[in-house]
Amino acid sequence: MPEVLHNRYQITSKLGQGGMGTVYMGEDLHLNNRRCVIKQLRDDFYRDEDKQKAVGFFEREADMLIHLEHPNIVKIFDRFMQDGKYFLVMEYVEGKDFHEIMQRREGEPYNESQVVSWAIEICDVLDFLHRQHPPVIYRDLKPSNIMLNTKGQIKLVDFGIARHVEEENENTHVVSAGYSPPEQYWGGATPQSDIYALGATINFLLTGKDPEPLKPSSPRELNPEISSYIDEVVQKATAQEPQSRFDSVVEFREALLHDGFEEAPDNPKSWFTQTVAAVIFILAFALVFIGWEPIMNAFKPESAQEINKNAPAGLIQMTEKGQTSDPLFGGAAPQKGFSLELNNEKELTDPQASH
């Protein structure tokens, strides 16, 4: 390979090689040697059919990234063909992908709050993709395709198998064991497919282990320090049936943000707020249709004559003297507007006295 591609991009080192091609570090000689990443599509396919499919992925990635501008999505700067080979020039992300990071950590999982924070950031990116017209399904979310730059920012890379949801005739069977949902094994993909992959990725970051293929993830099984709530969220996200997962990444994000999202209707604060609102409504209704005076009269104390009608004969009589005699302690307690007088003290202590 020549050291300078397209009379512009200087190759400085080889970063890695995968099933689809080789990735190089380069510099843009036209832009003050700005660092960039150069992806070269492999050209050693045995079958022409395989090559055409690979070229289709390569060109689709370029076309898609050109129109997707988001701070958490790697940018594409250029694409060209030279000597029969296909190249993409992309933004250089200074950092490492989560698969490499976990290897350096020797499988030590991250704490729950940190993983939830990253997951929320990824939800925002997926929501951006799913809100495109037509929606874009990423289809390849996994630790090795998520970069963490030196500033702690998430970057999604490798949109080779991403597609628009309207491409019904695209039944590409490209999967990543443990991270791809069941429906993707036969070529189907919806926004719920990305939700599954994110749930599996969360499981990886919380446990340090790749999730089992075609099985709901439960990080708490491997890491007892994980809260039961987050464990339930991950299990729901990785449900085998798409309709059993979250309806959208927005709902997924809300679940990650709010502990107890499924029990929200029974929240004590919510119950109290609703009760107070109901009382205020009833009072307002009464004021409008009944009036203030009847309501206030309902709370006034009964007169002495009315209370005396219901009092046991010979036991207690109410007067208007303003105090209550206390035969047990020999004192008088001032009252407001009425008092109780004892007529027959013996009947308080001797139940047989009135018989």
C-alpha positions in Angstrom: 0.0 0.0 0.0 1.3 3.5 -0.8 2.2 5.7 2.2 -0.1 8.4 0.9 -3.6 7.7 -0.3 -5.7 9.8 -2.6 -2.8 12.3 -2.7 -3.9 13.5 0.7 -3.9 10.9 3.6 -0.6 9.8 5.1 -0.6 6.3 6.6 1.2 6.3 9.9 0.4 3.0 11.6 -1.9 0.0 11.5 -4.6 0.0 14.2 -6.2 -3.4 13.6 -7.8 -5.9 11.3 -11.3 -7.4 11.2 -13.6 -9.5 9.1 -14.5 -6.6 6.9 -11.0 -5.0 6.4 -8.1 -3.2 7.9 -8.0 0.0 9.9 -5.1 2.5 9.8 -4.1 5.6 11.6 -3.5 8.5 9.2 -2.9 12.2 8.9 -4.8 14.6 6.6 -2.0 16.5 4.8 -4.5 19.1 3.5 -5.7 20.0 7.0 -2.5 20.5 9.0 -1.8 16.8 9.5 -5.1 16.3 11.4 -5.2 12.7 12.6 -7.8 10.5 11.1 -8.8 6.8 10.9 -8.7 5.1 7.5 -10.8 2.0 6.9 -9.9 -0.2 3.9 -12.4 -2.8 2.8 -10.8 -6.2 2.3 -10.6 -7.4 -1.3 -9.7 -11.1 -0.9 -13.2 -12.5 -1.0 -13.6 -16.0 -2.6 -17.0 -15.3 -4.0 -18.0 -12.3 -6.0 -21.3 -12.4 -4.2 -19.6 -11.9 -0.9 -17.6 -9.0 -2.2 -20.6 -7.2 -3.6 -22.3 -7.6 -0.2 -19.3 -6.2 1.6 -19.1 -3.3 -0.8 -22.8 -2.6 -0.1 -22.2 -2.5 3.6 -19.2 -0.2 3.1 -21.0 2.3 0.9 -24.1 2.2 3.1 -22.0 3.1 6.1 -20.5 6.0 4.3 -23.9 7.3 3.0 -25.5 6.9 6.5 -22.7 8.6 8.5 -22.6 11.6 6.1 -26.2 12.4 7.1 -25.9 11.6 10.8 -24.5 14.5 12.8 -24.4 13.8 16.5 -21.7 14.4 19.2 -21.8 10.7 20.1 -21.5 9.3 16.6 -18.1 9.1 14.8 -17.9 11.5 11.8 -17.0 10.5 8.3 -14.7 12.9 6.4 -14.2 11.3 3.0 -14.5 8.1 0.9 -12.8 7.1 -2.3 -11.6 4.2 -4.3 -7.9 3.7 -5.3 -6.3 0.8 -7.2 -9.6 -1.1 -7.0 -9.8 -0.8 -3.2 -12.4 1.0 -1.1 -11.5 3.5 1.6 -13.3 5.5 4.3 -11.7 8.3 6.2 -13.3 8.9 9.6 -12.9 10.9 12.8 -10.1 9.7 15.1 -11.4 9.0 18.6 -8.7 9.2 21.1 -9.7 6.5 23.5 -10.5 2.8 23.6 -13.6 0.6 23.1 -15.3 -1.1 26.0 -14.2 -4.5 25.0 -10.5 -3.5 25.1 -11.1 -1.5 28.3 -12.6 -4.6 30.0 -9.6 -6.7 28.9 -7.3 -4.2 30.5 -9.4 -4.3 33.7 -9.1 -8.1 33.6 -12.8 -8.5 33.7 -13.4 -6.2 36.8 -17.0 -4.9 36.4 -17.9 -1.2 36.7 -20.1 0.1 39.5 -23.8 0.4 38.8 -24.1 4.2 38.8 -21.3 4.6 36.3 -22.8 2.0 33.9 -26.3 3.5 34.2 -24.8 6.9 33.3 -23.2 5.5 30.2 -26.4 3.6 29.3 -28.4 6.8 29.5 -25.9 8.5 27.1 -26.2 5.6 24.7 -30.1 5.7 24.9 -29.9 9.4 23.8 -27.8 8.3 20.7 -30.2 5.5 19.8 -33.2 7.8 20.3 -31.6 10.1 17.8 -31.2 7.3 15.3 -34.7 5.9 15.8 -36.2 9.4 15.2 -34.6 9.7 11.8 -36.9 9.7 8.7 -37.0 6.8 8.2 -35.7 5.4 11.5 -32.1 4.0 11.5 -31.6 0.7 13.3 -28.0 0.4 14.5 -28.1 -3.5 14.7 -24.5 -3.9 16.0 -24.4 -2.3 19.4 -21.8 -4.2 21.5 -18.8 -3.3 23.6 -16.3 -3.3 20.8 -18.4 -0.7 18.8 -18.6 1.7 21.7 -15.6 4.0 22.2 -14.9 5.9 25.4 -12.7 8.9 24.6 -10.2 10.6 26.9 -12.9 13.1 28.0 -15.2 10.3 29.2 -17.6 10.8 26.2 -19.3 7.9 24.4 -18.8 7.4 20.6 -20.6 4.8 18.5 -18.5 3.5 15.6 -18.9 1.0 12.8 -22.3 1.6 11.1 -21.5 -1.1 8.5 -24.7 -3.1 9.1 -26.9 -0.3 10.3 -30.0 0.1 8.1 -33.2 2.1 7.7 -36.2 0.4 9.1 -38.1 0.6 5.8 -35.6 -1.6 4.0 -37.8 -4.7 4.4 -35.9 -6.6 1.6 -32.7 -6.4 3.6 -32.5 -9.7 5.4 -28.8 -9.7 6.3 -27.9 -12.4 8.8 -25.2 -10.6 10.6 -25.1 -11.2 14.4 -22.9 -10.8 17.4 -23.4 -13.8 19.8 -24.8 -12.6 23.1 -25.6 -9.1 21.9 -27.9 -9.7 18.9 -31.6 -10.5 19.7 -33.3 -13.6 18.4 -35.1 -11.8 15.6 -31.9 -10.6 14.1 -30.7 -14.2 13.5 -33.2 -14.5 10.7 -32.7 -11.0 9.4 -35.4 -9.0 11.2 -34.6 -5.9 13.2 -36.6 -3.1 14.9 -35.9 -0.4 17.5 -36.5 -3.1 20.1 -33.5 -5.0 18.6 -31.2 -2.1 19.6 -32.8 -2.1 23.1 -31.9 -5.8 23.5 -28.3 -5.1 22.4 -28.0 -2.2 24.9 -29.4 -4.4 27.7 -26.8 -7.1 26.9 -24.0 -4.4 26.8 -25.1 -3.2 30.3 -24.9 -6.8 31.5 -21.3 -7.0 30.2 -20.2 -3.8 31.9 -21.8 -4.8 35.2 -20.3 -8.4 35.2 -17.2 -8.3 33.0 -18.7 -11.3 31.1 -20.2 -11.6 27.7 -24.0 -12.5 28.0 -25.2 -15.9 27.0 -26.7 -15.9 23.5 -30.5 -16.0 23.1 -31.1 -15.7 26.8 -32.4 -12.8 29.0 -29.5 -11.2 30.8 -29.5 -11.1 34.6 -26.3 -9.3 35.9 -27.3 -9.9 39.5 -26.7 -13.7 39.0 -23.0 -13.0 38.5 -22.6 -9.8 40.5 -24.8 -9.8 43.7 -23.9 -6.1 44.3 -26.2 -5.1 41.5 -29.6 -3.8 42.7 -32.6 -6.0 42.0 -34.2 -3.0 40.3 -31.5 -2.6 37.6 -31.4 -6.4 37.3 -35.1 -6.3 36.4 -34.6 -3.5 33.9 -31.9 -5.4 32.1 -34.0 -8.6 32.1 -36.9 -6.6 30.5 -34.6 -5.1 27.9 -33.3 -8.5 26.9 -36.6 -10.3 26.8 -36.7 -12.8 24.0 -39.9 -11.5 22.5 -39.6 -7.9 21.2 -43.0 -6.9 22.5 -41.9 -7.9 26.0 -39.1 -5.3 25.9 -39.4 -1.6 26.4 -41.6 0.2 23.8 -38.8 2.6 23.0 -35.3 3.7 24.2 -37.0 6.7 25.7 -39.0 4.4 28.0 -35.8 2.4 28.6 -34.0 5.6 29.6 -36.8 6.6 32.0 -36.6 3.2 33.6 -32.8 3.6 34.2 -33.4 7.1 35.6 -36.2 6.3 38.0 -36.0 3.5 40.5 -39.4 1.8 40.9 -40.8 2.9 37.6 -43.3 0.0 37.5 -44.6 0.8 41.0 -45.1 4.5 40.3 -48.9 4.4 40.6 -48.6 3.3 44.2 -46.1 5.9 45.2 -47.1 7.4 48.6 -46.3 10.9 47.5 -48.4 10.4 44.4 -51.3 9.1 46.6 -51.1 12.0 49.0 -51.0 14.6 46.2 -54.1 13.0 44.5 -56.0 12.9 47.9 -55.3 16.6 48.6 -56.3 17.5 45.1 -59.6 15.6 45.5 -60.4 17.4 48.9 -59.7 20.8 47.4 -62.0 20.0 44.4 -64.8 18.9 46.7 -64.5 22.1 48.9 -64.5 24.3 45.8 -67.6 22.5 44.5 -69.4 22.9 47.8 -68.5 26.7 48.0 -70.0 27.2 44.5 -73.2 25.3 44.9 -73.9 25.3 48.6 -72.3 28.5 49.9 -69.9 29.3 52.8 -72.4 29.6 55.7 -73.9 26.1 55.6 -70.4 24.6 55.5 -69.2 26.6 58.5 -72.4 25.8 60.5 -71.6 22.1 60.0 -68.4 22.5 62.0 -69.9 24.6 64.9 -70.2 22.9 68.3 -73.7 21.8 69.3 -75.6 23.9 71.9 -75.9 22.8 75.5 -79.5 21.9 75.0 -78.7 19.7 72.0 -75.9 17.9 73.9 -78.1 17.4 77.0 -80.7 15.6 75.0 -78.2 12.9 74.2 -76.4 12.7 77.6 -77.2 9.9 80.1 -79.9 11.0 82.5 -78.5 12.4 85.8 -74.9 12.1 84.8 -73.7 15.2 82.9 -75.3 18.5 82.3 -73.8 21.3 80.1 -74.0 24.9 81.1 -72.9 28.2 79.6 -70.6 29.1 82.4 -67.4 28.8 80.4 -65.7 26.1 82.5 -65.9 22.4 83.3 -65.8 21.1 86.8 -63.4 18.2 87.2 -64.5 16.0 90.2 -61.6 13.7 89.9 -58.9 16.4 90.3 -61.0 19.1 91.9 -60.1 21.8 89.4 -61.9 23.8 86.7 -60.7 23.8 83.1 -61.6 26.9 81.1 -63.4 26.1 77.9 -64.5 28.0 74.9 -68.2 28.8 75.0 -69.5 25.9 77.1 -68.8 23.7 80.1 -69.7 20.3 81.5 -71.1 20.0 85.1 -71.2 16.7 87.0 -74.6 16.1 88.5 -73.9 12.8 90.2 -70.3 12.0 90.9 -71.1 8.6 92.3 -72.4 7.3 89.0 -68.9 7.8 87.5 -67.4 5.3 89.9 -70.3 3.1 90.9 -72.1 1.5 87.9 -74.8 0.2 90.2 -75.7 3.7 91.6 -78.2 4.5 88.9 -80.1 1.2 89.4 
